[in-house]
Amino acid sequence: MFILRDLLTQLQATFSQTSQGQQRKVWFVYTLLAVAVPFTSSITSNVLRTLRTLFGMKVESQRFDAFMASSTLPWSRLRRVLWGAIPNPTTAGRVLVALDDSINPKTGKTIFGCGHFHDHAAKSNQSDDPWSQCILAIGLLKRIKGRWACLPLDFRFYLMQKDIAAQGVTVRRDGAVVAFETKMAQAAAMLEAVFAHFGQSVLVVTCPRWSGDSSMPASAPRPAPRNGCARAPSARREITWLRMTKGCSLSLAHGDTMIRATPNICVGLVGDSRRSPRVSFHPNT
């Protein structure tokens, strides 16, 4: 509990000294506690109910909904506090970062970031392009108590260029249409921030097709089922590492995608085994 108290105090210090900032820092901390307490599920209505009944807070529903949906919270400073609280983040002298994207199905038609994104893991009775958000995320890979864990570091909402061109309500922030960014550009921005914070070489591991795996042959053999569940045909994975040194820059044409790596950032890409060398990374060696 002392660790939680110290961490929450640091998070509160990132809010502004205005009256609204001082109110929001209290709401923010109690919202985290409401989510952490095994009282009910963490949907917004239940969190509000927890704040009122468990913590005795007087919060209006409309104001709390606006707080939860606010894009002006100091997320960048909050993340830096959490990153700084990670003890010994390196493995074998490098920061190991996992990079992947996922979709978050939604029902509301005016929710920011929503669109018809393709679901590669859709079952036969599910839509291939559900109404959802596409979230690109990075996480720190670290052994904790003898087991590998992935600690979330940052994320971005990916918006399709066609949706931005249509200027719909789901691609607007504060009334303005957001600018289009590729997933590679979003990933680069997050990784550069991680390197700038930790000051250590960054090793990135990624396996999705959007990272350049357009060379994977469609006739790749399907691996044998494991535990009764067959894997996708594209489960054959070969990794290419881009290793950067200070003062250098490098680009790699991989499939139809040009991948750029910045100094002190390594990027692992999935590729066809006929075109990419197979590399095994063992962090304990």
Secondary structure as the mmCIF struct_conf table of DSSP 4:
data_model
#
loop_
_struct_conf.conf_type_id
_struct_conf.id
_struct_conf.beg_label_comp_id
_struct_conf.beg_label_asym_id
_struct_conf.beg_label_seq_id
_struct_conf.end_label_comp_id
_struct_conf.end_label_asym_id
_struct_conf.end_label_seq_id
HELX_RH_AL_P HELX_RH_AL_P1 PHE A 2 GLN A 12
TURN_TY1_P TURN_TY1_P1 ALA A 13 THR A 14
BEND BEND1 PHE A 15 PHE A 15
BEND BEND2 GLN A 17 THR A 18
HELX_RH_AL_P HELX_RH_AL_P2 SER A 19 ALA A 36
BEND BEND3 VAL A 37 VAL A 37
TURN_TY1_P TURN_TY1_P2 PRO A 38 PHE A 39
BEND BEND4 THR A 40 THR A 40
BEND BEND5 ILE A 43 ILE A 43
HELX_RH_AL_P HELX_RH_AL_P3 THR A 44 THR A 53
TURN_TY1_P TURN_TY1_P3 LEU A 54 LEU A 54
BEND BEND6 PHE A 55 PHE A 55
HELX_RH_AL_P HELX_RH_AL_P4 SER A 61 MET A 68
TURN_TY1_P TURN_TY1_P4 ALA A 69 ALA A 69
BEND BEND7 SER A 71 SER A 71
BEND BEND8 LEU A 73 LEU A 73
HELX_RH_AL_P HELX_RH_AL_P5 TRP A 75 GLY A 84
TURN_TY1_P TURN_TY1_P5 ALA A 85 ALA A 85
BEND BEND9 ILE A 86 ASN A 88
STRN STRN1 THR A 91 THR A 91
TURN_TY1_P TURN_TY1_P6 ALA A 92 GLY A 93
STRN STRN2 ARG A 94 ARG A 94
STRN STRN3 VAL A 95 PRO A 105
TURN_TY1_P TURN_TY1_P7 LYS A 109 THR A 110
TURN_TY1_P TURN_TY1_P8 PHE A 112 GLY A 113
STRN STRN4 CYS A 114 HIS A 116
TURN_TY1_P TURN_TY1_P9 HIS A 120 ALA A 121
TURN_TY1_P TURN_TY1_P10 SER A 124 ASN A 125
BEND BEND10 GLN A 126 GLN A 126
BEND BEND11 ASP A 128 ASP A 129
STRN STRN5 TRP A 131 ILE A 144
TURN_TY1_P TURN_TY1_P11 LYS A 145 GLY A 146
STRN STRN6 ARG A 147 TYR A 158
HELX_RH_AL_P HELX_RH_AL_P6 GLN A 161 ALA A 166
TURN_TY1_P TURN_TY1_P12 GLN A 167 GLN A 167
HELX_RH_3T_P HELX_RH_3T_P1 VAL A 169 VAL A 171
STRN STRN7 ARG A 172 ARG A 173
TURN_TY1_P TURN_TY1_P13 ASP A 174 GLY A 175
STRN STRN8 ALA A 176 VAL A 177
HELX_LH_PP_P HELX_LH_PP_P1 VAL A 178 PHE A 180
HELX_RH_AL_P HELX_RH_AL_P7 LYS A 183 PHE A 198
BEND BEND12 GLN A 200 GLN A 200
STRN STRN9 VAL A 202 THR A 206
BEND BEND13 PRO A 208 PRO A 208
HELX_RH_3T_P HELX_RH_3T_P2 ARG A 209 SER A 211
TURN_TY1_P TURN_TY1_P14 GLY A 212 GLY A 212
HELX_RH_3T_P HELX_RH_3T_P3 ASP A 213 SER A 215
BEND BEND14 MET A 216 MET A 216
TURN_TY1_P TURN_TY1_P15 ALA A 218 SER A 219
HELX_LH_PP_P HELX_LH_PP_P2 ALA A 220 PRO A 225
STRN STRN10 ARG A 226 ARG A 226
TURN_TY1_P TURN_TY1_P16 ASN A 227 GLY A 228
STRN STRN11 CYS A 229 CYS A 229
HELX_LH_PP_P HELX_LH_PP_P3 ALA A 230 ALA A 232
HELX_RH_3T_P HELX_RH_3T_P4 PRO A 233 ALA A 235
STRN STRN12 GLU A 238 LEU A 242
TURN_TY1_P TURN_TY1_P17 LYS A 246 GLY A 247
STRN STRN13 LEU A 250 HIS A 254
TURN_TY1_P TURN_TY1_P18 GLY A 255 ASP A 256
STRN STRN14 THR A 257 ALA A 261
TURN_TY1_P TURN_TY1_P19 PRO A 263 ASN A 264
STRN STRN15 ILE A 265 GLY A 271
TURN_TY1_P TURN_TY1_P20 SER A 273 ARG A 275
BEND BEND15 SER A 276 SER A 276
TURN_TY1_P TURN_TY1_P21 PRO A 283 ASN A 284
#
